[in-house]
Amino acid sequence: MHSFKGNRVVRDTGSTYPIFQSPMSWIARSRLVSAVSAAGAMGVMETSAGFPTVQEEYDAIRARTDRPFAINIAIKFIKDRPEVEKAVLDWALDGRIKFMTTSAGDPRRHVQRIKDSGVTVYHQVASLDGALKAEDAGVDGLVVEGGESGGVRGPDSVHSLALLQAVRERVDLPIVAAGGVVDGRGMAAAFALGAEGVAMGTRFVCSAESPVHENYKLGIVGAASNGSLAVPMGERAVIRVLRTGLSEAIARRDPDAPTAESSLDALYVAGRLDTALGSAGESAGLIRAIKPVAEIVDDTVAGFWREIERLSRLLDPRRSAGEAVRA
Ligand SMILES: Cc1cc2nc3c(=O)[nH]c(=O)nc-3n(C[C@H](O)[C@H](O)[C@H](O)COP(=O)(O)O)c2cc1C
């Protein structure tokens, strides 16, 4: 029987498996987070809406599962609302959770206070420079997002294959790999590159418990291998979204491209993939079906150990290397 005993991510989170569901505005709320945590992985609850939503969502998760879950603070998105920032932080650090993640911003803003409260914190970074700064700031671990990830990032981001190795070479903290992972094969690959855990965003958007409209999930299921693309978002960022007529027109800066509608109202709720952008990673091209969260988690864990066993057969001199690789 294989186990993750000794894995630092499992030690820090208290979850059974070193698998995170990524924080995603509006999506990473009670229904999805509780399903992920109940399945033995780490649900991560987003807090961008402030009160009363965060309290309601927290209570709803607790009513559904007693397994550990995390609270995420998207630093940049709440720092312009100081009263929300203070209220959410005071609330999150009043003893209700043991593990937090921070993302989108400078972790120095909160890390000392979080650690002084006895809470373990991993910070989400998208570059080697960001990883080194986060380590200096004193975070306990990193979520390292490659350029293939769904959602917003810098225009010159490095993809996971090189980025994870670059960070592992310089940083000793536990690494959770985000971007391009949908199953055990991707998880095993991330571990080979130096990660001790994985985070999945797009895969969980396309789960039965995800609150988004079915058209969005079917857009992910139908995505080709090159079914995502990065479109400009302001001057200094891009957002990786599903490839559609609209996203292609915006990406090529077509002057006749219509302005995308709000993703929350038009897509998540109303299912309009033709008028709004749907964040999704390159991982969308690997997703074949809408599945229940428990099945995603169980399949990922089983597939991970299957891949590790397959690769370990390379050590057996009685088998040819090719045989083990193809098994
Ligand atoms: C629909 C969607 C919404 C996202 N929203 C956020 C967000 O609000 N905050 C954040 O830090 N990351 C966000 N992300 C990025 C994820 O945290 C994660 O890094 C990414 O999904 C990993 O790549 P994957 O989609 O290939 O699994 C979002 C991703 C997706 C797909």
The ligand as an SDF file (V2000), in Angstrom:
LIG
                    3D

 31 33  0  0  0  0  0  0  0  0999 V2000
  -11.4040   29.7180  -14.1710 C   0  0  0  0  0  0  0  0  0  0  0  0
  -10.1400   30.0730  -13.4610 C   0  0  0  0  0  0  0  0  0  0  0  0
  -10.1510   31.1250  -12.5520 C   0  0  0  0  0  0  0  0  0  0  0  0
   -8.9950   31.4560  -11.8530 C   0  0  0  0  0  0  0  0  0  0  0  0
   -9.0520   32.4430  -10.9320 N   0  0  0  0  0  0  0  0  0  0  0  0
   -7.9800   32.6760  -10.1290 C   0  0  0  0  0  0  0  0  0  0  0  0
   -8.0760   33.5980   -9.0410 C   0  0  0  0  0  0  0  0  0  0  0  0
   -9.1380   34.1990   -8.8170 O   0  0  0  0  0  0  0  0  0  0  0  0
   -6.9860   33.7920   -8.2620 N   0  0  0  0  0  0  0  0  0  0  0  0
   -5.8040   33.0990   -8.4780 C   0  0  0  0  0  0  0  0  0  0  0  0
   -4.8420   33.2820   -7.7220 O   0  0  0  0  0  0  0  0  0  0  0  0
   -5.6820   32.2230   -9.5190 N   0  0  0  0  0  0  0  0  0  0  0  0
   -6.7430   31.9910  -10.3350 C   0  0  0  0  0  0  0  0  0  0  0  0
   -6.6460   31.0730  -11.3470 N   0  0  0  0  0  0  0  0  0  0  0  0
   -5.3840   30.3340  -11.5600 C   0  0  0  0  0  0  0  0  0  0  0  0
   -5.3530   29.0770  -10.6910 C   0  0  0  0  0  0  0  0  0  0  0  0
   -5.1390   29.4700   -9.3510 O   0  0  0  0  0  0  0  0  0  0  0  0
   -4.2440   28.0690  -11.1000 C   0  0  0  0  0  0  0  0  0  0  0  0
   -2.9870   28.6730  -10.9960 O   0  0  0  0  0  0  0  0  0  0  0  0
   -4.4190   27.4850  -12.4820 C   0  0  0  0  0  0  0  0  0  0  0  0
   -5.7570   27.1430  -12.7030 O   0  0  0  0  0  0  0  0  0  0  0  0
   -3.5230   26.2790  -12.6990 C   0  0  0  0  0  0  0  0  0  0  0  0
   -3.5580   25.8450  -14.0120 O   0  0  0  0  0  0  0  0  0  0  0  0
   -4.6160   24.7530  -14.5760 P   0  0  0  0  0  0  0  0  0  0  0  0
   -5.8520   25.5390  -14.8220 O   0  0  0  0  0  0  0  0  0  0  0  0
   -3.9740   24.2100  -15.7990 O   0  0  0  0  0  0  0  0  0  0  0  0
   -4.8130   23.7130  -13.5290 O   0  0  0  0  0  0  0  0  0  0  0  0
   -7.7740   30.7410  -12.0960 C   0  0  0  0  0  0  0  0  0  0  0  0
   -7.7860   29.6900  -13.0110 C   0  0  0  0  0  0  0  0  0  0  0  0
   -8.9410   29.3430  -13.6990 C   0  0  0  0  0  0  0  0  0  0  0  0
   -8.9130   28.1930  -14.6840 C   0  0  0  0  0  0  0  0  0  0  0  0
  1  2  1  0
  2  3  1  0
  2 30  2  0
  3  4  2  0
  4  5  1  0
  4 28  1  0
  5  6  2  0
  6  7  1  0
  6 13  1  0
  7  8  2  0
  7  9  1  0
  9 10  1  0
 10 11  2  0
 10 12  1  0
 12 13  2  0
 13 14  1  0
 14 15  1  0
 14 28  1  0
 15 16  1  0
 16 17  1  0
 16 18  1  0
 18 19  1  0
 18 20  1  0
 20 21  1  0
 20 22  1  0
 22 23  1  0
 23 24  1  0
 24 25  2  0
 24 26  1  0
 24 27  1  0
 28 29  2  0
 29 30  1  0
 30 31  1  0
M  END
$$$$
